[in-house]
Amino acid sequence: MPVSEIRLRKATIDDLALLRAWDEEPHVVAATGADSGGFDWAYELPREVDWRELLIAEHAGRPVGMLQIIDPAIEESHYWGDAAPNQRAIDIWLGDGADLSRGFGTQMMRLAIERCFTDPSVTTVLADPLATNERARRFYERLGFKRIERRMFGEDDCYVYRLARDDWP
């Protein structure tokens, strides 16, 4: 399936019901950890901040997933701690369980990485799957991410993965 089949668009308040429904999907809950149900979409969707993009992935015009791209150095909650500049961190999830294992996540991630590296100052892309989420860890490794540390993010035991610009085709 060519990358061109997935399109990314800005998430809007019109996506509120969809995102809330996706938050209840068992595979989303399992991958989210202690943060599950903690994202206030009604508040976050209309917010314009310079450190984050919220994007909906569509296949043939149908929403299939969500991406969040942040600048961890300036993100307001300091989730990543004292992050170095010139990095981006990506969260990705497919909404409907029926869309798993169809290649959508890979296409979404490739588009997100390309989007990050379009900015010539960005040197690194980060991801933080739960340590127990073997499927997500294999996913990042297939895309060229390297595991750099195991770290607690609040109550969540995660691995931090990094993809350097020089390691991306």
C-alpha positions in Angstrom: 0.0 0.0 0.0 1.7 3.3 -1.0 2.2 6.0 1.5 0.0 8.3 -0.6 -3.1 6.4 0.4 -2.9 7.9 3.9 -3.4 11.6 4.3 -2.8 13.7 7.4 -5.1 16.6 8.4 -5.3 18.9 11.4 -7.6 17.5 14.1 -10.5 19.8 14.9 -13.3 20.1 17.4 -15.4 18.2 14.8 -13.4 15.1 15.6 -14.3 15.2 19.3 -16.9 12.4 19.2 -14.6 10.2 17.1 -11.6 10.7 19.4 -13.7 10.0 22.5 -14.9 6.8 20.9 -11.4 5.7 20.0 -10.3 6.4 23.5 -12.6 3.6 24.6 -11.2 1.0 22.2 -9.5 -1.9 24.1 -6.3 -1.7 22.1 -6.1 2.1 22.7 -6.7 1.7 26.4 -4.1 -1.1 26.6 -1.5 1.1 24.8 -2.1 4.2 26.8 -1.3 3.1 30.3 -2.1 5.3 33.3 -2.8 8.2 30.9 -5.9 6.3 29.6 -8.9 8.6 29.5 -6.8 11.5 30.7 -6.7 13.5 27.5 -9.3 16.3 27.5 -10.1 16.5 23.8 -12.8 19.2 24.2 -10.1 21.4 25.7 -7.1 20.4 23.6 -8.6 20.3 20.1 -9.4 24.0 19.8 -6.1 25.0 21.4 -3.4 26.4 19.1 0.1 26.0 20.7 3.4 26.3 18.9 4.8 23.1 20.5 2.2 20.6 19.2 0.3 19.3 16.2 -2.7 17.1 16.5 -3.4 15.3 13.3 -6.0 12.8 12.0 -4.9 10.2 9.5 -7.4 9.3 6.8 -7.5 6.5 4.3 -9.8 7.1 1.4 -11.4 10.0 3.3 -12.1 7.8 6.4 -10.4 8.6 9.7 -8.3 5.7 10.8 -5.9 7.2 13.4 -4.5 10.0 15.4 -1.0 11.5 15.6 0.4 14.0 18.1 3.8 15.6 17.3 5.3 17.7 20.0 8.5 19.6 20.6 9.5 18.1 24.0 11.9 20.9 24.8 9.0 23.5 25.0 6.0 21.3 25.7 4.2 22.9 28.7 3.8 19.9 31.0 7.5 19.0 30.7 6.5 15.3 30.2 9.9 14.6 28.7 11.8 16.4 31.5 14.7 18.6 30.4 14.6 17.6 26.8 17.3 18.9 24.4 16.2 21.3 21.7 15.7 20.2 18.0 13.8 17.0 18.8 10.2 15.9 18.2 8.2 13.3 20.0 5.4 11.4 18.3 2.4 9.6 19.8 0.4 7.5 17.3 -2.7 5.3 17.5 -5.2 3.7 15.2 -8.7 4.2 16.3 -10.7 1.2 15.2 -9.3 -2.2 16.1 -10.4 -3.5 12.6 -7.7 -1.2 11.1 -4.8 -2.8 13.0 -2.3 -4.8 10.9 -3.4 -3.1 7.6 -0.2 -1.0 7.2 -1.9 2.3 8.2 0.3 2.8 11.3 3.4 2.4 9.2 2.2 4.8 6.6 1.1 7.3 9.3 4.5 7.1 11.1 6.4 7.6 7.8 4.4 10.7 7.0 4.9 12.0 10.6 8.7 11.4 10.5 9.0 13.1 7.2 6.9 16.0 8.6 9.3 16.3 11.5 12.5 16.2 9.4 11.1 18.7 7.0 12.3 21.2 9.6 16.1 21.2 9.0 16.8 22.0 12.7 15.1 18.7 13.9 17.8 16.1 14.5 15.9 13.4 16.4 12.4 11.9 16.7 11.4 10.2 20.0 8.7 7.7 21.0 7.8 6.2 24.3 5.8 3.0 24.1 4.9 1.1 27.3 7.5 -1.5 28.2 4.8 -4.1 28.1 3.7 -3.2 24.5 5.9 -5.5 22.5 3.9 -4.9 19.3 4.6 -1.1 19.5 8.3 -1.7 20.3 8.7 -4.0 17.3 6.9 -1.4 15.2 9.3 1.4 16.1 12.3 -0.9 15.6 11.1 -1.8 12.1 11.1 1.9 11.3 14.7 2.3 12.4 14.1 3.6 15.9 16.8 2.6 18.5 15.9 1.8 22.1 17.9 4.2 24.3 16.5 3.8 27.8 13.8 2.5 30.0 12.1 5.2 31.9 9.1 6.0 34.1 6.7 8.6 32.8 4.5 9.2 35.8 3.1 5.7 36.6 4.0 4.3 33.1 7.0 2.1 32.6 8.2 2.9 29.1 11.0 2.4 26.7 12.3 5.5 25.0 13.1 5.1 21.3 15.1 7.5 19.2 15.4 8.0 15.4 18.2 10.2 14.3 17.9 12.2 11.1 21.0 10.4 9.8 19.3 7.0 10.3 16.2 8.0 8.3 16.3 7.3 4.5 
